[in-house]
Every structure is written in C-alpha cells, then in structure tokens.
Amino acid sequence: MEEEQPGRLVRLHGRLDVHSVPDVREALHRAVDGGTGDLVAGLGDAHIADATGLGVLVGAHRRAQRQGRRLVLDDVPPPVLRLLRVTRLYRVLPLAPVPAAQAQVLTRELRQNSRALPSSMPRRAS
C-alpha cells in the first residue's frame, strides 16, 4: 500500500488476505487518523482474496466515520465490485463515481459474470 497524498489518497496493491491485512489495517488507520475529509482508497491493483480483505475495508470505513470522515473506494476492479454486490457491502462502502463509459463496461461485465455464477436457488424437479 502506498499513501500518495497523506491522509487523503491511498493505493492498495496485491492480495488482501489474512496474511497482508495486518499491515494494510495499520496503514489505513494511520491514513484515517492523519487527515480530514474523504479518504480515497484506490483498489485498481488490489485483489481481495478472502473475507479479511473485505473486513479491513469495513473496519477502516467505520474508523473514518467515527472521525467524521468517509472511506471512498476508487478504481474498483470488476471482481471486487462483484464481491461488494454479492455481500451487499456496496450499500455500506461508498464508491467513487466513474465516468459513464466505464460504468457501462462495468455493468456489462458484472451481468456477464453473474450469469456464469451458479444460482443459490434449488433447481425445480422436472
């Protein structure tokens, strides 16, 4: 993780999993504590590998809220968007606005990928 603008903009890189989360959590807490206004977290080069990756983002968001700030996710790759949608965390974690053309591409990718996922509904007997 690199802090491009201290307390304002951080970029997460690589896998967010049980092994990397402690360092990421500490860095996000420093960024939240060291600034004012929105803290933008760029996720373009990040891969959330397990629930602890999502948990560290939720924890940083809650810490930011307690200080009157927001953690805003930016440059969110389609697999992470899918995770946020499936877990309904898109309702909790604010996402930075994306240009209309990019939003159309992301929507198309999410639709295509969601069709490929198996349904959680039981199949009807025929």
MODELLER restraints for C-alpha pairs under 7 A, 6 or more apart:
rsr = mdl.restraints
at = mdl.atoms
rsr.add(forms.Gaussian(group=physical.xy_distance, feature=features.Distance(at['CA:1:A'], at['CA:10:A']), mean=6.94, stdev=0.5))
rsr.add(forms.Gaussian(group=physical.xy_distance, feature=features.Distance(at['CA:1:A'], at['CA:11:A']), mean=5.60, stdev=0.5))
rsr.add(forms.Gaussian(group=physical.xy_distance, feature=features.Distance(at['CA:1:A'], at['CA:12:A']), mean=4.49, stdev=0.5))
rsr.add(forms.Gaussian(group=physical.xy_distance, feature=features.Distance(at['CA:1:A'], at['CA:13:A']), mean=5.64, stdev=0.5))
rsr.add(forms.Gaussian(group=physical.xy_distance, feature=features.Distance(at['CA:1:A'], at['CA:24:A']), mean=6.76, stdev=0.5))
rsr.add(forms.Gaussian(group=physical.xy_distance, feature=features.Distance(at['CA:2:A'], at['CA:10:A']), mean=5.69, stdev=0.5))
rsr.add(forms.Gaussian(group=physical.xy_distance, feature=features.Distance(at['CA:2:A'], at['CA:11:A']), mean=5.36, stdev=0.5))
rsr.add(forms.Gaussian(group=physical.xy_distance, feature=features.Distance(at['CA:2:A'], at['CA:12:A']), mean=6.70, stdev=0.5))
rsr.add(forms.Gaussian(group=physical.xy_distance, feature=features.Distance(at['CA:3:A'], at['CA:9:A']), mean=6.05, stdev=0.5))
rsr.add(forms.Gaussian(group=physical.xy_distance, feature=features.Distance(at['CA:3:A'], at['CA:10:A']), mean=4.29, stdev=0.5))
rsr.add(forms.Gaussian(group=physical.xy_distance, feature=features.Distance(at['CA:3:A'], at['CA:11:A']), mean=6.39, stdev=0.5))
rsr.add(forms.Gaussian(group=physical.xy_distance, feature=features.Distance(at['CA:4:A'], at['CA:10:A']), mean=5.64, stdev=0.5))
rsr.add(forms.Gaussian(group=physical.xy_distance, feature=features.Distance(at['CA:6:A'], at['CA:31:A']), mean=6.33, stdev=0.5))
rsr.add(forms.Gaussian(group=physical.xy_distance, feature=features.Distance(at['CA:6:A'], at['CA:34:A']), mean=6.98, stdev=0.5))
rsr.add(forms.Gaussian(group=physical.xy_distance, feature=features.Distance(at['CA:7:A'], at['CA:31:A']), mean=4.34, stdev=0.5))
rsr.add(forms.Gaussian(group=physical.xy_distance, feature=features.Distance(at['CA:7:A'], at['CA:32:A']), mean=5.92, stdev=0.5))
rsr.add(forms.Gaussian(group=physical.xy_distance, feature=features.Distance(at['CA:7:A'], at['CA:34:A']), mean=4.86, stdev=0.5))
rsr.add(forms.Gaussian(group=physical.xy_distance, feature=features.Distance(at['CA:7:A'], at['CA:35:A']), mean=3.96, stdev=0.5))
rsr.add(forms.Gaussian(group=physical.xy_distance, feature=features.Distance(at['CA:7:A'], at['CA:36:A']), mean=6.84, stdev=0.5))
rsr.add(forms.Gaussian(group=physical.xy_distance, feature=features.Distance(at['CA:7:A'], at['CA:39:A']), mean=6.43, stdev=0.5))
rsr.add(forms.Gaussian(group=physical.xy_distance, feature=features.Distance(at['CA:8:A'], at['CA:35:A']), mean=6.29, stdev=0.5))
rsr.add(forms.Gaussian(group=physical.xy_distance, feature=features.Distance(at['CA:8:A'], at['CA:38:A']), mean=6.50, stdev=0.5))
rsr.add(forms.Gaussian(group=physical.xy_distance, feature=features.Distance(at['CA:8:A'], at['CA:39:A']), mean=4.56, stdev=0.5))
rsr.add(forms.Gaussian(group=physical.xy_distance, feature=features.Distance(at['CA:8:A'], at['CA:40:A']), mean=6.07, stdev=0.5))
rsr.add(forms.Gaussian(group=physical.xy_distance, feature=features.Distance(at['CA:9:A'], at['CA:39:A']), mean=5.75, stdev=0.5))
rsr.add(forms.Gaussian(group=physical.xy_distance, feature=features.Distance(at['CA:9:A'], at['CA:40:A']), mean=4.77, stdev=0.5))
rsr.add(forms.Gaussian(group=physical.xy_distance, feature=features.Distance(at['CA:9:A'], at['CA:41:A']), mean=5.98, stdev=0.5))
rsr.add(forms.Gaussian(group=physical.xy_distance, feature=features.Distance(at['CA:10:A'], at['CA:40:A']), mean=6.30, stdev=0.5))
rsr.add(forms.Gaussian(group=physical.xy_distance, feature=features.Distance(at['CA:10:A'], at['CA:41:A']), mean=4.94, stdev=0.5))
rsr.add(forms.Gaussian(group=physical.xy_distance, feature=features.Distance(at['CA:10:A'], at['CA:42:A']), mean=6.13, stdev=0.5))
rsr.add(forms.Gaussian(group=physical.xy_distance, feature=features.Distance(at['CA:11:A'], at['CA:41:A']), mean=5.65, stdev=0.5))
rsr.add(forms.Gaussian(group=physical.xy_distance, feature=features.Distance(at['CA:11:A'], at['CA:42:A']), mean=4.50, stdev=0.5))
rsr.add(forms.Gaussian(group=physical.xy_distance, feature=features.Distance(at['CA:11:A'], at['CA:43:A']), mean=6.26, stdev=0.5))
rsr.add(forms.Gaussian(group=physical.xy_distance, feature=features.Distance(at['CA:12:A'], at['CA:41:A']), mean=6.99, stdev=0.5))
rsr.add(forms.Gaussian(group=physical.xy_distance, feature=features.Distance(at['CA:12:A'], at['CA:42:A']), mean=6.08, stdev=0.5))
rsr.add(forms.Gaussian(group=physical.xy_distance, feature=features.Distance(at['CA:12:A'], at['CA:43:A']), mean=5.43, stdev=0.5))
rsr.add(forms.Gaussian(group=physical.xy_distance, feature=features.Distance(at['CA:12:A'], at['CA:45:A']), mean=6.48, stdev=0.5))
rsr.add(forms.Gaussian(group=physical.xy_distance, feature=features.Distance(at['CA:12:A'], at['CA:46:A']), mean=5.56, stdev=0.5))
rsr.add(forms.Gaussian(group=physical.xy_distance, feature=features.Distance(at['CA:13:A'], at['CA:45:A']), mean=4.79, stdev=0.5))
rsr.add(forms.Gaussian(group=physical.xy_distance, feature=features.Distance(at['CA:13:A'], at['CA:46:A']), mean=4.55, stdev=0.5))
rsr.add(forms.Gaussian(group=physical.xy_distance, feature=features.Distance(at['CA:14:A'], at['CA:45:A']), mean=6.14, stdev=0.5))
rsr.add(forms.Gaussian(group=physical.xy_distance, feature=features.Distance(at['CA:14:A'], at['CA:46:A']), mean=4.76, stdev=0.5))
rsr.add(forms.Gaussian(group=physical.xy_distance, feature=features.Distance(at['CA:14:A'], at['CA:47:A']), mean=5.80, stdev=0.5))
rsr.add(forms.Gaussian(group=physical.xy_distance, feature=features.Distance(at['CA:15:A'], at['CA:46:A']), mean=5.90, stdev=0.5))
rsr.add(forms.Gaussian(group=physical.xy_distance, feature=features.Distance(at['CA:15:A'], at['CA:47:A']), mean=4.68, stdev=0.5))
rsr.add(forms.Gaussian(group=physical.xy_distance, feature=features.Distance(at['CA:15:A'], at['CA:48:A']), mean=5.85, stdev=0.5))
rsr.add(forms.Gaussian(group=physical.xy_distance, feature=features.Distance(at['CA:15:A'], at['CA:49:A']), mean=6.19, stdev=0.5))
rsr.add(forms.Gaussian(group=physical.xy_distance, feature=features.Distance(at['CA:16:A'], at['CA:46:A']), mean=6.94, stdev=0.5))
rsr.add(forms.Gaussian(group=physical.xy_distance, feature=features.Distance(at['CA:16:A'], at['CA:47:A']), mean=5.97, stdev=0.5))
rsr.add(forms.Gaussian(group=physical.xy_distance, feature=features.Distance(at['CA:16:A'], at['CA:48:A']), mean=4.79, stdev=0.5))
rsr.add(forms.Gaussian(group=physical.xy_distance, feature=features.Distance(at['CA:16:A'], at['CA:49:A']), mean=5.78, stdev=0.5))
rsr.add(forms.Gaussian(group=physical.xy_distance, feature=features.Distance(at['CA:16:A'], at['CA:53:A']), mean=4.72, stdev=0.5))
rsr.add(forms.Gaussian(group=physical.xy_distance, feature=features.Distance(at['CA:17:A'], at['CA:48:A']), mean=6.54, stdev=0.5))
rsr.add(forms.Gaussian(group=physical.xy_distance, feature=features.Distance(at['CA:17:A'], at['CA:49:A']), mean=5.26, stdev=0.5))
rsr.add(forms.Gaussian(group=physical.xy_distance, feature=features.Distance(at['CA:17:A'], at['CA:50:A']), mean=5.51, stdev=0.5))
rsr.add(forms.Gaussian(group=physical.xy_distance, feature=features.Distance(at['CA:17:A'], at['CA:52:A']), mean=5.80, stdev=0.5))
rsr.add(forms.Gaussian(group=physical.xy_distance, feature=features.Distance(at['CA:17:A'], at['CA:53:A']), mean=5.17, stdev=0.5))
rsr.add(forms.Gaussian(group=physical.xy_distance, feature=features.Distance(at['CA:18:A'], at['CA:52:A']), mean=5.73, stdev=0.5))
rsr.add(forms.Gaussian(group=physical.xy_distance, feature=features.Distance(at['CA:21:A'], at['CA:52:A']), mean=6.84, stdev=0.5))
rsr.add(forms.Gaussian(group=physical.xy_distance, feature=features.Distance(at['CA:21:A'], at['CA:53:A']), mean=6.47, stdev=0.5))
rsr.add(forms.Gaussian(group=physical.xy_distance, feature=features.Distance(at['CA:21:A'], at['CA:56:A']), mean=6.67, stdev=0.5))
rsr.add(forms.Gaussian(group=physical.xy_distance, feature=features.Distance(at['CA:25:A'], at['CA:56:A']), mean=5.95, stdev=0.5))
rsr.add(forms.Gaussian(group=physical.xy_distance, feature=features.Distance(at['CA:28:A'], at['CA:60:A']), mean=6.36, stdev=0.5))
rsr.add(forms.Gaussian(group=physical.xy_distance, feature=features.Distance(at['CA:29:A'], at['CA:60:A']), mean=6.51, stdev=0.5))
rsr.add(forms.Gaussian(group=physical.xy_distance, feature=features.Distance(at['CA:32:A'], at['CA:39:A']), mean=6.79, stdev=0.5))
rsr.add(forms.Gaussian(group=physical.xy_distance, feature=features.Distance(at['CA:32:A'], at['CA:64:A']), mean=5.82, stdev=0.5))
rsr.add(forms.Gaussian(group=physical.xy_distance, feature=features.Distance(at['CA:36:A'], at['CA:69:A']), mean=6.66, stdev=0.5))
rsr.add(forms.Gaussian(group=physical.xy_distance, feature=features.Distance(at['CA:37:A'], at['CA:69:A']), mean=5.29, stdev=0.5))
rsr.add(forms.Gaussian(group=physical.xy_distance, feature=features.Distance(at['CA:38:A'], at['CA:69:A']), mean=5.52, stdev=0.5))
rsr.add(forms.Gaussian(group=physical.xy_distance, feature=features.Distance(at['CA:38:A'], at['CA:70:A']), mean=4.89, stdev=0.5))
rsr.add(forms.Gaussian(group=physical.xy_distance, feature=features.Distance(at['CA:38:A'], at['CA:71:A']), mean=6.07, stdev=0.5))
rsr.add(forms.Gaussian(group=physical.xy_distance, feature=features.Distance(at['CA:38:A'], at['CA:72:A']), mean=6.65, stdev=0.5))
rsr.add(forms.Gaussian(group=physical.xy_distance, feature=features.Distance(at['CA:39:A'], at['CA:70:A']), mean=6.10, stdev=0.5))
rsr.add(forms.Gaussian(group=physical.xy_distance, feature=features.Distance(at['CA:39:A'], at['CA:71:A']), mean=4.92, stdev=0.5))
rsr.add(forms.Gaussian(group=physical.xy_distance, feature=features.Distance(at['CA:39:A'], at['CA:72:A']), mean=6.07, stdev=0.5))
rsr.add(forms.Gaussian(group=physical.xy_distance, feature=features.Distance(at['CA:40:A'], at['CA:71:A']), mean=5.92, stdev=0.5))
rsr.add(forms.Gaussian(group=physical.xy_distance, feature=features.Distance(at['CA:40:A'], at['CA:72:A']), mean=4.75, stdev=0.5))
rsr.add(forms.Gaussian(group=physical.xy_distance, feature=features.Distance(at['CA:40:A'], at['CA:73:A']), mean=5.92, stdev=0.5))
rsr.add(forms.Gaussian(group=physical.xy_distance, feature=features.Distance(at['CA:40:A'], at['CA:74:A']), mean=6.48, stdev=0.5))
rsr.add(forms.Gaussian(group=physical.xy_distance, feature=features.Distance(at['CA:41:A'], at['CA:71:A']), mean=6.89, stdev=0.5))
rsr.add(forms.Gaussian(group=physical.xy_distance, feature=features.Distance(at['CA:41:A'], at['CA:72:A']), mean=6.06, stdev=0.5))
rsr.add(forms.Gaussian(group=physical.xy_distance, feature=features.Distance(at['CA:41:A'], at['CA:73:A']), mean=4.99, stdev=0.5))
rsr.add(forms.Gaussian(group=physical.xy_distance, feature=features.Distance(at['CA:41:A'], at['CA:74:A']), mean=5.81, stdev=0.5))
rsr.add(forms.Gaussian(group=physical.xy_distance, feature=features.Distance(at['CA:42:A'], at['CA:73:A']), mean=6.12, stdev=0.5))
rsr.add(forms.Gaussian(group=physical.xy_distance, feature=features.Distance(at['CA:42:A'], at['CA:74:A']), mean=4.64, stdev=0.5))
rsr.add(forms.Gaussian(group=physical.xy_distance, feature=features.Distance(at['CA:42:A'], at['CA:75:A']), mean=5.51, stdev=0.5))
rsr.add(forms.Gaussian(group=physical.xy_distance, feature=features.Distance(at['CA:43:A'], at['CA:73:A']), mean=6.91, stdev=0.5))
rsr.add(forms.Gaussian(group=physical.xy_distance, feature=features.Distance(at['CA:43:A'], at['CA:74:A']), mean=6.13, stdev=0.5))
rsr.add(forms.Gaussian(group=physical.xy_distance, feature=features.Distance(at['CA:43:A'], at['CA:75:A']), mean=5.54, stdev=0.5))
rsr.add(forms.Gaussian(group=physical.xy_distance, feature=features.Distance(at['CA:43:A'], at['CA:76:A']), mean=5.16, stdev=0.5))
rsr.add(forms.Gaussian(group=physical.xy_distance, feature=features.Distance(at['CA:43:A'], at['CA:77:A']), mean=6.97, stdev=0.5))
rsr.add(forms.Gaussian(group=physical.xy_distance, feature=features.Distance(at['CA:44:A'], at['CA:75:A']), mean=4.91, stdev=0.5))
rsr.add(forms.Gaussian(group=physical.xy_distance, feature=features.Distance(at['CA:44:A'], at['CA:76:A']), mean=5.53, stdev=0.5))
rsr.add(forms.Gaussian(group=physical.xy_distance, feature=features.Distance(at['CA:44:A'], at['CA:77:A']), mean=5.70, stdev=0.5))
rsr.add(forms.Gaussian(group=physical.xy_distance, feature=features.Distance(at['CA:48:A'], at['CA:54:A']), mean=6.93, stdev=0.5))
rsr.add(forms.Gaussian(group=physical.xy_distance, feature=features.Distance(at['CA:48:A'], at['CA:80:A']), mean=6.66, stdev=0.5))
rsr.add(forms.Gaussian(group=physical.xy_distance, feature=features.Distance(at['CA:60:A'], at['CA:71:A']), mean=6.95, stdev=0.5))
rsr.add(forms.Gaussian(group=physical.xy_distance, feature=features.Distance(at['CA:61:A'], at['CA:70:A']), mean=6.21, stdev=0.5))
rsr.add(forms.Gaussian(group=physical.xy_distance, feature=features.Distance(at['CA:61:A'], at['CA:71:A']), mean=4.95, stdev=0.5))
rsr.add(forms.Gaussian(group=physical.xy_distance, feature=features.Distance(at['CA:64:A'], at['CA:70:A']), mean=5.35, stdev=0.5))
rsr.add(forms.Gaussian(group=physical.xy_distance, feature=features.Distance(at['CA:64:A'], at['CA:71:A']), mean=6.31, stdev=0.5))
rsr.add(forms.Gaussian(group=physical.xy_distance, feature=features.Distance(at['CA:71:A'], at['CA:94:A']), mean=6.98, stdev=0.5))
rsr.add(forms.Gaussian(group=physical.xy_distance, feature=features.Distance(at['CA:72:A'], at['CA:93:A']), mean=6.81, stdev=0.5))
rsr.add(forms.Gaussian(group=physical.xy_distance, feature=features.Distance(at['CA:72:A'], at['CA:94:A']), mean=5.04, stdev=0.5))
rsr.add(forms.Gaussian(group=physical.xy_distance, feature=features.Distance(at['CA:72:A'], at['CA:95:A']), mean=5.43, stdev=0.5))
rsr.add(forms.Gaussian(group=physical.xy_distance, feature=features.Distance(at['CA:72:A'], at['CA:96:A']), mean=6.03, stdev=0.5))
rsr.add(forms.Gaussian(group=physical.xy_distance, feature=features.Distance(at['CA:73:A'], at['CA:94:A']), mean=6.24, stdev=0.5))
rsr.add(forms.Gaussian(group=physical.xy_distance, feature=features.Distance(at['CA:73:A'], at['CA:95:A']), mean=4.72, stdev=0.5))
rsr.add(forms.Gaussian(group=physical.xy_distance, feature=features.Distance(at['CA:73:A'], at['CA:96:A']), mean=5.83, stdev=0.5))
rsr.add(forms.Gaussian(group=physical.xy_distance, feature=features.Distance(at['CA:74:A'], at['CA:95:A']), mean=6.10, stdev=0.5))
rsr.add(forms.Gaussian(group=physical.xy_distance, feature=features.Distance(at['CA:74:A'], at['CA:96:A']), mean=5.06, stdev=0.5))
rsr.add(forms.Gaussian(group=physical.xy_distance, feature=features.Distance(at['CA:78:A'], at['CA:106:A']), mean=6.43, stdev=0.5))
rsr.add(forms.Gaussian(group=physical.xy_distance, feature=features.Distance(at['CA:78:A'], at['CA:110:A']), mean=6.80, stdev=0.5))
rsr.add(forms.Gaussian(group=physical.xy_distance, feature=features.Distance(at['CA:82:A'], at['CA:110:A']), mean=6.59, stdev=0.5))
rsr.add(forms.Gaussian(group=physical.xy_distance, feature=features.Distance(at['CA:84:A'], at['CA:90:A']), mean=5.13, stdev=0.5))
